[in-house]
Amino acid sequence: MTELEKQGAAAKDAAYTLAVAGTERKNAALLAIADALEARAADWLAANAEDVAAARKNGMTDALLDRLTLTEARVRGVADGARQVAALPDPVGTVVSSVTRPNGLQIERVRVPLGVIGIIYEARPNVTVDAAALCLKAGNACILRGGREAFASNRCAVEIMRNALRAVSLPEDSVALVQDTSRASAKELMELTEYLDVLIPRGGAGLIRSVAAAAKVPVIRTGEGVCHIYIDRAANLEMGAEILYNAKCSRPSVCNAAECVLVHADVLEAFWEKAAPLLAQKRVRLRADAAALRVLGAAAEAAADADWDAEYGDYILAVKTVESLDEALAFIRAHGTGHSEAIVTEDAASAERFLNEVDAAAVYVNASTRFTDGGEFGMGAEIGISTQKLHARGPMGLEEMCSWKYLVRGNGQVR
Amino acid sequence: MTELEKQGAAAKDAAYTLAVAGTERKNAALLAIADALEARAADWLAANAEDVAAARKNGMTDALLDRLTLTEARVRGVADGARQVAALPDPVGTVVSSVTRPNGLQIERVRVPLGVIGIIYEARPNVTVDAAALCLKAGNACILRGGREAFASNRCAVEIMRNALRAVSLPEDSVALVQDTSRASAKELMELTEYLDVLIPRGGAGLIRSVAAAAKVPVIRTGEGVCHIYIDRAANLEMGAEILYNAKCSRPSVCNAAECVLVHADVLEAFWEKAAPLLAQKRVRLRADAAALRVLGAAAEAAADADWDAEYGDYILAVKTVESLDEALAFIRAHGTGHSEAIVTEDAASAERFLNEVDAAAVYVNASTRFTDGGEFGMGAEIGISTQKLHARGPMGLEEMCSWKYLVRGNGQVR
């Protein structure tokens, strides 16, 4: 057995215990983890300082360094995150449906954990705890593989979590960290079908795609977002400009931010009169098609083909003019990633067509795509936003980190 | 583009239309398919006769020949199956949940089709229509790849179905058949990630495992069943014997049939006194451990290690004696396939432990495992019994052939 297979087998054993551990013990573990992270903040910060120093030496960019770096405030934030997960309702054991059949069999469909979840992510030490806490609450064991630049931080965090688990008499192997940060170990994790029930990559589009392409374990694709705002001919243009501004500028780096606006030709000038000054406040660079360029002039540059599929994650916006709702729908179908799509319109028939025909996790009428989020949807924390259709679609909260089983009670029925 | 990529692209286009086609048109298509299959039964039977003649010449076994062969009665059965699917409730468009958030956003979670489903199966022409009908009802396009020994039958059935679709103005590419029956084309289908949302292998364990190992498209594993009946020390032994007899003998070839019985040592003799004569009626061969052999004598033979993991699909039964419920649970965990497991007991505490701790799609108290079936569970027809935890577990009916999307209605909300 390789090291990783041993971790897999231990995680699978732990998962059997976690599956029946009950809400109280799982919550006790989460609170113990939160307390221990704060009590041992100095250790965690010291380990993180090692990572940061090495990364700086190796020329890591400032943006990535910022995501790698822990501070006392961030440690408190991570600990509070674990406490918030403890406060969420436990999905495990919920009776999803129940029926008594004519032959007297009582059939209940009950939520149960998935089992063992693998998480592959980048050099963000907070994800180590956030992901483990969510897995734990839903009764799942997890095997974590974070970016190697954060290895010292992750090792320390996982050791703290394993100690806390032991302290409340839950198996420490409920949370495991891949010790080997080579590419070979990532590949081995992606092929660990005997022990992993699912693999969730968290991070940029490059990471997601490479994991989805290489994995033999079932993968849930998350966070690929080329989201559109369509300004219909019947739009309230003021509202449209506000929604676009929010969807683009409130947090451009996240996956539910808008990357492209589609504007109906009939309202082209009137819309940009309202929208351009707003976007200019944040110096948003506009990459526009010819029709929009004529209106926007020097405020925009010409779009290239690649702009229609770009996930900028930045203050850049692709701008496309369309002649009809049909053209907008076809464009979204060709260029969307199935994440979040919005129409701004006062025309109820157009709104309903958009809702029905757009094939995406979340489809909006007269609201910003930025709401696609577990918290905003009322499901508490989320492990990611799924852009696939199998198992989970959209924000993936605790319920989506579960499977179900059928419990059947009889009194001697045979068939 | 390869032929298969063209079929994939066409199926994806068709899926967009099917997704919004509405219940009436889908039902009209199913009824048209049923009528056309009966009207053109002579064509289908002639094509099938070609397949059967070739297969016989190539030395196909009688059991496989029986599954390959169509008769007038079987054609009527297949057509009636399509009519029954038409009569089932349409899962698409169902509002699964709905919430109005404090900010006024109305969020509905609505069932939508998965998209394009690939089905890989053996030389059983009836599956061609059964699978296509279920896909169609749930709004999914399908790409079918049946065993090459049934190719002429399948080509004829698919042509009949495509004509029927056209007749009701639905896209004929909603149902496609892979034209190349080589291994290379199977591999290409298993890697058609751009067009397939999921791949469902239907058939024996060998087929399922090879598809799961080779596919890049997400696979739903179905139908692997090493199911156990555990006769507890507190069992009603008469009931236990009847349940075991039913689970083993009512249809030994199917995946929900029992392959192994676990008997508590305290009731070993008393149980076998009741069960052995029943099983002997069907000449069930018993492969027993040492303790059971002492009781069963010449009626059994000694089990080998391989018997504990065997899916016989036949009148053979592995027999294991256990000292406790704990031992039974550990044995099932080591040897079960997560399909269906049953305890026979009058002890409520043991029953609840078994229900909670056994990790399987369906867990039974005092009933036969043979009930794990879409029809028996009240969900109508099924495409298979999933033994995995992701997306669908247990009988996979029309609802499980769907995904969902979130429809969000606002009046200008920004975040």
Interface residues (C-beta under 8 A of the other chain):
Chain A: Y16 A19 V20 V99 R101 L105 I107 V112 L114 G115 T193 D197 V198 A212 A213 K216 P218 V219 N236 M239 E242 I243 Y245 N246 A247 S250 R333 A351 L355 N356 E357 D359 A360 A361 A362 V363 Y364 V365 N366 A367 S368 R370 F371 T372 E376 F377 G378 Q388 K389 L390 H391 R393 G394 S403 W404 K405 Y406 L407 V408 R409 G410 N411 G412 Q413 V414 R415
Chain B: Y16 A19 V20 V99 R101 L105 I107 V112 L114 G115 T193 D197 V198 A212 A213 K216 P218 V219 N236 M239 E242 I243 Y245 N246 A247 S250 R333 A351 L355 N356 E357 D359 A360 A361 A362 V363 Y364 V365 N366 A367 S368 R370 F371 T372 E376 F377 G378 Q388 K389 L390 H391 R393 G394 S403 W404 K405 Y406 L407 V408 R409 G410 N411 G412 Q413 V414 R415
